[in-house]
Amino acid sequence: LEGVFPVLFHFLLKLTKTPQEKNTKQMSPSPPPLVNDPSWPLGVRLYQALRSDPGSVNTLFSPLLLASSLEALSEGSAGKTAEQIRELLKPSSGSKEAVGDLLSVALKSFVKANGTSFQVHTSSGVFTKQAAVGQAFAKKIQSRFRLQHWTLGKGDAKADLRQLREWAEAALGGKEGAPLEAEIKAKAGAMVLTNALHFKGLWELSEENADRRTFLGKKYTKVTMMHRSGRYRFHEDVDNMVQVLEVPLWGGRASLVLLLPFHVENLARLDKLLTPALLSKWLERTAVTRVALSLPKANISSSLCLQKQLTSLGLSDAWDQKAADFSGMSDKSKGKLHLGGALHWASLELGPTAGKEDADLEEENTERPKLFYADHPFIIFVRDDTTGALLLMGALDSVEGELLHDEL
């Protein structure tokens, strides 16, 4: 850690010499409790299933998109297949409000907020192989969950994967997603569920307050570190040695929530701690605090095949051509309808992007702030502040840059 403490001292000294800093936008009201929302328990459980793989690095996915797409399929399912999907999407609180209604409202809120707190390219689809889906059902899931029905061509597995990758690139706004290490062998009657999301938050970090520092992740790299002082919701859990920071995005429609270990370490310990109840407690205990924030400039990109993880979470019958029951979707399929894949592309830009109201920020004295210095791995959430839904969840384990040496 040679050289780290002098850097921190220099940064704190700079804050002391320049007490007049831009103020963050007034804190928006707290969103609904996350334990009432189905995207949070699904997100946490799936995150932990993904992170149980030792090779998992810079994991990222959208719980809201995945939950909405699964709920869309559940409304065309029956029997044990429907029960398993409902169990997977059950809110932690046992809320009796219809899951489908919650997710449909959250999706509409998310789409409506595009261009206010963030810029986003997103799409969800269900591709079928030699199988028909009822026209009325296809219209319903498109209207209610923005899940569009597509058909796979008559080619082989390579042709199917190529078609799916081309769909993802278009859905991400022309940006090529991370390489997908998956093989799709869609039989007659197979459905492939696809989600894609590219997210760029609008906030008050700028190029003016950035310099070169070292990120102490799985690899030690030289990166651009962005700095800002302001008032944020903040909490320190001393027992679990983690800082919790909530950074509102412009317009008050979404927030970035960050979990940072006290010390330089990989995220294995923190990954295992996570539960919706603990996250809810941490967020409830945050208080508006003067914080000196430092974040690395980074792009997180992830492409995932989720069949293994969803099966481990209890969704087993849907993949079995003999056991799956999607009879509510169609009675005219060439092969019995079943899930043949669940592919997920997600990317998040952490960069200096000023919001539209940058010029209206007031000055504030932020002497002696709490320090949130994210120069080592952290967990990241993006939350819809209107509905409380979890738009994105992931981890930043490493940042691309000039390589120094491997450590974590």
C-alpha positions in Angstrom: 0.0 0.0 0.0 3.0 2.2 -0.4 2.0 5.6 -1.7 -1.7 5.3 -0.8 -1.7 7.2 2.5 0.2 10.2 1.1 -2.4 10.4 -1.6 -5.2 10.3 0.9 -3.5 13.0 2.9 -3.1 15.2 -0.2 -6.8 14.7 -1.0 -7.9 15.7 2.5 -5.6 18.7 2.5 -7.1 19.8 -0.8 -10.6 19.6 0.7 -9.6 21.6 3.7 -8.0 24.4 1.5 -11.1 24.5 -0.7 -14.1 24.4 1.7 -16.6 25.8 -0.8 -17.8 22.9 -2.8 -20.9 22.3 -4.9 -23.9 21.0 -3.0 -25.7 17.9 -4.0 -29.3 18.2 -5.1 -31.8 18.1 -2.3 -32.4 14.6 -1.1 -35.5 13.0 -2.6 -38.0 11.3 -0.4 -37.2 7.7 0.6 -38.6 5.2 -2.0 -40.8 2.3 -0.9 -39.2 -0.3 1.3 -37.1 -2.7 -0.8 -38.5 -5.7 1.0 -41.8 -5.1 -0.7 -40.3 -5.2 -4.2 -39.8 -8.6 -6.0 -36.7 -7.3 -7.9 -34.6 -7.1 -4.7 -34.8 -10.6 -3.4 -34.4 -12.0 -6.9 -31.4 -9.7 -7.4 -29.6 -10.6 -4.2 -30.1 -14.3 -4.6 -29.1 -14.3 -8.3 -26.1 -12.1 -7.5 -24.9 -14.5 -4.8 -25.4 -17.5 -7.2 -23.3 -15.8 -9.8 -20.6 -14.7 -7.4 -20.2 -18.3 -6.1 -18.3 -18.9 -9.3 -14.6 -18.0 -8.5 -14.2 -16.7 -12.0 -16.9 -14.1 -11.6 -15.5 -10.6 -12.2 -17.3 -7.3 -12.7 -20.7 -9.0 -12.5 -23.7 -6.9 -13.7 -27.3 -7.5 -14.4 -30.8 -6.0 -14.3 -33.1 -7.6 -11.7 -36.0 -5.5 -12.8 -35.8 -6.6 -16.5 -35.2 -10.3 -15.6 -38.0 -10.3 -13.0 -40.4 -8.7 -15.4 -39.7 -11.1 -18.2 -40.0 -14.1 -15.9 -43.3 -12.8 -14.6 -44.5 -12.3 -18.2 -43.8 -16.0 -18.8 -45.5 -17.0 -15.5 -48.7 -15.4 -16.7 -48.7 -18.0 -19.5 -47.7 -20.9 -17.3 -49.6 -23.3 -15.1 -49.0 -26.0 -12.5 -45.6 -26.5 -10.9 -43.9 -24.3 -13.5 -46.0 -21.3 -12.4 -45.4 -22.1 -8.7 -41.7 -22.1 -9.2 -41.6 -18.8 -10.9 -43.9 -17.2 -8.3 -41.7 -18.5 -5.5 -38.6 -17.0 -7.2 -40.3 -13.6 -7.5 -41.9 -13.5 -4.1 -41.1 -10.3 -2.1 -39.3 -10.7 1.1 -42.1 -9.1 3.1 -44.7 -11.5 1.7 -46.6 -8.5 0.3 -50.0 -9.4 -1.1 -49.9 -6.8 -3.9 -49.8 -8.6 -7.2 -46.2 -9.1 -8.4 -47.1 -8.5 -12.0 -48.7 -5.2 -11.2 -45.6 -4.1 -9.2 -43.2 -5.0 -12.0 -45.4 -3.5 -14.7 -45.6 -0.1 -12.9 -41.8 -0.2 -12.1 -41.0 -0.8 -15.8 -43.2 2.1 -17.0 -41.6 4.4 -14.3 -38.1 3.3 -15.5 -38.9 4.0 -19.2 -40.5 7.3 -18.4 -37.4 8.5 -16.5 -35.1 7.9 -19.4 -33.4 11.2 -20.2 -34.0 12.7 -16.7 -31.8 10.9 -14.2 -30.1 8.7 -16.7 -29.7 7.7 -20.4 -30.6 4.1 -21.2 -30.9 1.7 -24.1 -32.8 -1.4 -23.2 -34.9 -4.2 -24.6 -36.4 -7.6 -23.5 -37.4 -10.4 -25.8 -38.5 -14.0 -25.9 -37.3 -15.9 -29.0 -39.1 -19.1 -29.9 -37.8 -22.0 -32.1 -40.4 -23.7 -34.3 -43.1 -22.8 -31.9 -46.1 -20.5 -32.0 -47.1 -18.0 -29.4 -50.7 -16.8 -29.3 -51.2 -13.4 -30.8 -53.2 -12.1 -27.8 -50.6 -13.3 -25.3 -47.8 -11.7 -27.3 -49.6 -8.4 -27.3 -50.3 -8.7 -23.6 -46.6 -9.3 -22.6 -45.4 -6.5 -24.9 -47.9 -4.0 -23.4 -47.6 -5.1 -19.8 -43.9 -6.0 -19.5 -42.2 -4.7 -22.7 -41.3 -8.2 -23.6 -41.3 -8.6 -27.4 -41.8 -12.0 -29.2 -39.3 -13.0 -31.9 -38.7 -16.2 -33.8 -35.4 -17.9 -34.3 -34.5 -18.8 -37.9 -34.3 -22.4 -39.2 -30.5 -22.4 -38.9 -28.3 -24.4 -36.5 -27.1 -23.4 -33.0 -24.4 -21.0 -34.3 -27.0 -19.2 -36.5 -29.3 -18.9 -33.4 -26.5 -17.4 -31.3 -25.5 -15.0 -34.0 -29.1 -13.8 -34.3 -29.3 -13.3 -30.5 -26.0 -11.4 -30.4 -27.2 -9.1 -33.2 -30.4 -8.5 -31.3 -28.4 -7.6 -28.1 -26.1 -5.2 -30.0 -29.2 -3.3 -31.4 -30.8 -3.3 -27.9 -27.6 -1.8 -26.4 -27.8 1.1 -28.8 -25.2 -0.2 -31.2 -22.7 -1.0 -28.5 -21.2 -4.5 -28.6 -21.7 -6.4 -25.3 -19.2 -8.4 -23.5 -18.4 -11.7 -25.1 -21.0 -14.3 -24.4 -19.6 -17.6 -23.3 -22.7 -19.7 -24.0 -23.9 -22.4 -26.3 -27.6 -22.3 -27.2 -29.1 -25.5 -28.5 -32.7 -24.6 -29.1 -34.9 -27.6 -29.8 -38.3 -27.3 -31.4 -40.6 -25.6 -28.8 -37.7 -23.9 -27.0 -37.9 -20.3 -25.8 -34.9 -18.1 -25.2 -35.4 -15.2 -22.8 -33.2 -12.2 -23.5 -32.6 -8.9 -21.6 -30.2 -6.1 -22.6 -29.5 -2.8 -20.8 -26.9 0.0 -21.2 -27.1 2.6 -18.4 -25.4 6.0 -18.1 -26.3 7.9 -15.0 -26.5 11.7 -15.0 -24.8 13.2 -11.9 -22.5 15.9 -10.8 -19.0 14.3 -11.3 -16.9 16.2 -13.8 -13.6 16.0 -15.6 -12.4 19.0 -13.7 -12.1 17.1 -10.4 -10.3 14.0 -11.7 -6.8 12.7 -11.5 -4.7 9.5 -11.8 -4.7 7.1 -8.9 -4.3 3.4 -8.3 -7.3 1.0 -8.1 -6.5 -1.9 -5.7 -8.6 -4.6 -7.2 -8.0 -8.1 -8.6 -5.3 -6.2 -10.5 -3.6 -3.1 -9.4 -4.1 -0.5 -12.2 -3.6 3.2 -12.8 -7.1 4.7 -13.4 -8.8 8.0 -13.5 -10.3 8.8 -10.1 -13.2 11.3 -9.9 -13.7 13.4 -6.8 -16.6 15.4 -5.4 -17.7 16.8 -2.0 -21.3 17.2 -1.0 -24.1 16.0 1.2 -25.2 12.4 0.7 -27.1 9.7 2.6 -24.3 7.8 4.3 -24.0 5.0 6.9 -21.0 3.1 8.4 -21.7 -0.4 9.8 -18.7 -0.9 12.1 -19.6 -4.4 13.0 -19.7 -5.5 9.3 -16.9 -3.1 8.3 -18.8 -1.5 5.4 -19.7 2.0 4.2 -23.1 2.6 2.6 -23.5 5.6 0.3 -26.5 6.7 -1.7 -25.8 9.1 -4.6 -28.9 10.7 -6.1 -29.0 11.1 -9.9 -30.4 14.2 -11.5 -34.1 14.7 -11.4 -34.6 12.5 -8.3 -35.8 9.5 -10.3 -32.9 7.2 -9.5 -30.0 6.7 -7.1 -26.7 4.9 -7.1 -26.2 2.9 -3.9 -22.6 1.8 -3.1 -21.3 -0.7 -0.6 -17.6 -0.3 0.2 -15.6 -2.5 2.6 -13.6 -0.5 5.2 -10.3 -2.0 4.0 -8.8 -3.3 0.8 -10.1 -6.8 0.2 -12.0 -8.8 -2.4 -15.8 -8.9 -2.1 -16.2 -12.5 -1.0 -17.0 -11.6 2.6 -19.4 -8.8 1.7 -21.1 -10.9 -1.0 -22.0 -13.6 1.6 -23.4 -11.0 4.0 -26.0 -9.6 1.7 -29.7 -10.2 2.3 -32.7 -7.9 1.4 -33.3 -7.4 5.1 -29.8 -6.3 5.8 -29.7 -4.0 2.8 -33.0 -2.5 3.9 -31.6 -1.9 7.4 -28.5 -0.2 6.0 -30.5 2.1 3.8 -32.9 3.0 6.6 -30.0 4.0 8.8 -28.4 6.3 6.2 -28.4 10.0 7.2 -27.5 13.1 5.2 -23.8 13.6 5.8 -21.0 15.6 4.4 -19.0 13.2 2.3 -15.8 13.5 0.2 -16.5 11.0 -2.6 -13.9 9.4 -4.9 -14.9 7.0 -7.6 -12.9 5.4 -10.4 -14.0 6.1 -14.0 -15.0 2.7 -15.3 -17.3 0.8 -17.7 -18.8 -2.4 -16.3 -20.0 -4.8 -18.9 -21.3 -8.3 -18.5 -22.9 -11.0 -20.6 -24.5 -13.9 -18.8 -26.2 -17.2 -19.5 -28.4 -17.7 -16.4 -29.8 -21.2 -16.8 -27.5 -22.8 -14.2 -28.1 -20.1 -11.6 -31.9 -19.9 -12.1 -32.1 -23.7 -11.8 -30.1 -23.6 -8.5 -32.7 -21.0 -7.2 -35.6 -23.4 -7.8 -36.6 -22.8 -11.4 -36.2 -26.4 -12.6 -39.3 -27.5 -14.5 -39.3 -24.7 -17.0 -36.2 -26.1 -18.8 -37.6 -29.6 -19.0 -39.5 -30.2 -22.3 -41.6 -32.9 -20.6 -42.3 -31.1 -17.3 -42.6 -27.5 -18.4 -46.2 -26.1 -18.6 -46.6 -22.9 -20.6 -50.0 -23.9 -21.9 -51.3 -20.4 -21.4 -49.0 -19.1 -24.1 -49.9 -21.4 -27.0 -51.6 -24.6 -27.9 -50.2 -24.7 -31.5 -46.5 -25.3 -30.9 -44.5 -27.8 -33.0 -42.7 -28.9 -29.9 -43.8 -28.5 -26.3 -42.9 -25.0 -25.1 -40.0 -24.9 -22.6 -37.2 -22.6 -21.7 -34.0 -23.2 -23.8 -31.9 -20.3 -22.4 -31.9 -17.1 -20.5 -29.3 -14.6 -21.8 -28.5 -11.3 -20.2 -26.4 -8.4 -21.4 -25.8 -5.3 -19.2 -23.4 -2.4 -19.1 -22.9 0.6 -16.8 -20.9 3.7 -17.4 -19.3 5.3 -14.3 -17.9 8.5 -15.8 -17.9 12.2 -15.4 -21.4 13.2 -16.7 -22.8 16.5 -15.4 -26.6 16.8 -15.0 -28.8 19.3 -16.8 -29.1 21.4 -13.7 -25.3 21.7 -13.1 -25.3 25.5 -13.2 -28.0 25.8 -10.5 -25.9 24.0 -7.8 -25.4 26.0 -4.6 -22.1 26.3 -2.8 -21.7 24.5 0.6 -19.0 24.3 3.2 -17.9 20.7 3.4 -15.0 20.9 5.9 -14.1 17.7 7.7 -16.3 15.4 5.6 -16.6 11.6 5.9 -14.3 10.0 3.3 -15.7 7.5 0.8 -12.6 6.6 -1.2 -13.5 3.8 -3.6 -10.0 2.7 -4.7 -10.8 -1.0 -4.1 -13.7 -3.4 -5.0 -17.3 -2.4 -4.2 -20.9 -3.5 -4.8 -23.2 -1.2 -6.8 -26.9 -0.9 -7.1 -29.1 1.4 -9.2 -32.5 2.0 -7.8 -35.6 3.6 -9.2 -36.5 6.1 -6.5 -40.2 6.3 -7.5 -41.1 2.7 -7.2 -38.0 1.3 -5.3 -37.3 -1.3 -8.0 -33.7 -2.5 -8.5 -32.7 -1.5 -12.0 -29.1 -2.8 -11.8 -26.9 -4.8 -9.4 -23.3 -5.7 -9.7 -19.7 -5.5 -8.5 -16.7 -3.7 -9.6 -13.7 -6.0 -9.0 -11.2 -4.5 -11.3 -10.8 -1.4 -13.6 -9.0 -1.4 -16.9 -5.8 0.6 -16.8 -2.0 0.5 -16.8 -1.2 -2.7 -15.0 1.0 -2.5 -11.9 0.7 -6.0 -10.3 -1.9 -8.6 -9.2 -3.0 -8.6 -5.7 -6.6 -9.6 -4.7 
